[in-house]
Amino acid sequence: RSRICYAETTSLGLDLESDEFVEMMLLDSFFIIELFHKSMNRELRDIDDHIFQSKQIVHDLRHDLILLENQIPFFILVCLFNMTRLPSLGIIHIAINFL
């Protein structure tokens, strides 16, 4: 279902096999979910959290997530977020908070 969201496999910059594509979707999605969650909950950040130590990195991540070519299909984020045991805030709420 997620592959049809892309014009072609090369639009990802890679010619990925099915397992590689799934792995990339999972890793990228969980990174985004954790980024959003840690953005709202400072107590979850490690003292040496590389991402939140620099406002420039957070700014760059916001910019990258808004770019159309960097989009992960939203239904993937919703599905994976719903599998987490995070508080009952929705993925939309934590995404808006970050962006």
C-alpha positions in Angstrom: 0.0 0.0 0.0 2.8 2.4 0.8 4.7 1.8 -2.5 1.8 3.1 -4.5 2.2 6.5 -2.7 5.4 7.0 -4.7 5.5 7.8 -8.4 8.3 5.3 -8.9 10.8 3.5 -6.7 13.6 5.8 -7.9 11.7 8.8 -6.5 13.1 7.5 -3.2 16.6 7.8 -4.6 17.1 4.1 -4.2 15.9 0.9 -6.0 14.8 -0.9 -2.9 13.7 -4.5 -2.5 10.6 -5.1 -0.5 12.3 -5.9 2.8 14.6 -2.9 2.4 11.6 -0.7 1.6 9.7 -1.9 4.7 12.8 -1.4 6.9 13.3 2.1 5.6 9.6 3.0 6.2 9.7 1.5 9.8 13.0 3.2 10.8 12.0 6.6 9.3 8.5 6.4 10.9 9.7 5.5 14.3 12.4 8.2 14.2 9.6 10.7 13.4 7.3 9.4 16.1 10.1 9.5 18.7 11.2 13.0 17.6 7.6 14.3 17.9 7.2 12.7 21.3 10.5 13.9 22.7 9.7 17.4 21.4 6.6 17.5 23.6 8.2 15.7 26.6 11.5 17.1 27.6 11.9 14.6 30.4 12.3 11.9 27.8 15.4 13.4 26.3 18.8 12.1 27.3 21.3 14.7 28.5 23.5 14.0 25.5 20.6 13.9 23.0 22.4 15.1 19.9 19.2 16.3 18.2 17.8 18.5 20.9 21.2 20.0 21.9 21.1 22.3 18.8 18.2 24.5 17.7 19.7 24.4 14.2 19.3 20.6 14.1 15.7 20.8 15.2 15.1 23.6 12.7 16.6 21.6 9.9 14.5 18.5 10.8 11.3 20.6 10.7 12.3 21.9 7.3 13.1 18.4 6.0 9.9 16.9 7.3 7.8 19.6 5.5 9.5 18.9 2.1 7.2 16.9 -0.2 9.9 14.6 -1.4 10.6 13.5 2.2 7.1 12.5 3.1 6.2 9.2 4.6 2.6 8.2 3.9 0.6 9.5 6.9 -1.3 6.3 7.3 2.0 4.6 8.2 2.7 7.1 11.0 -0.9 6.7 12.3 -0.7 2.9 12.2 2.6 2.7 14.0 1.8 5.5 16.5 -1.4 3.6 17.4 0.8 0.6 18.3 2.8 2.6 20.8 1.9 3.0 24.5 2.2 6.7 24.3 -0.3 8.9 26.1 -3.6 9.4 24.4 -2.5 12.4 22.5 -2.9 11.7 18.8 -0.2 11.7 16.1 -1.7 14.9 14.7 -1.4 16.7 18.0 2.2 15.8 18.5 3.1 16.5 14.9 1.5 20.0 15.0 3.3 20.7 18.3 6.7 19.8 16.6 6.0 21.6 13.3 
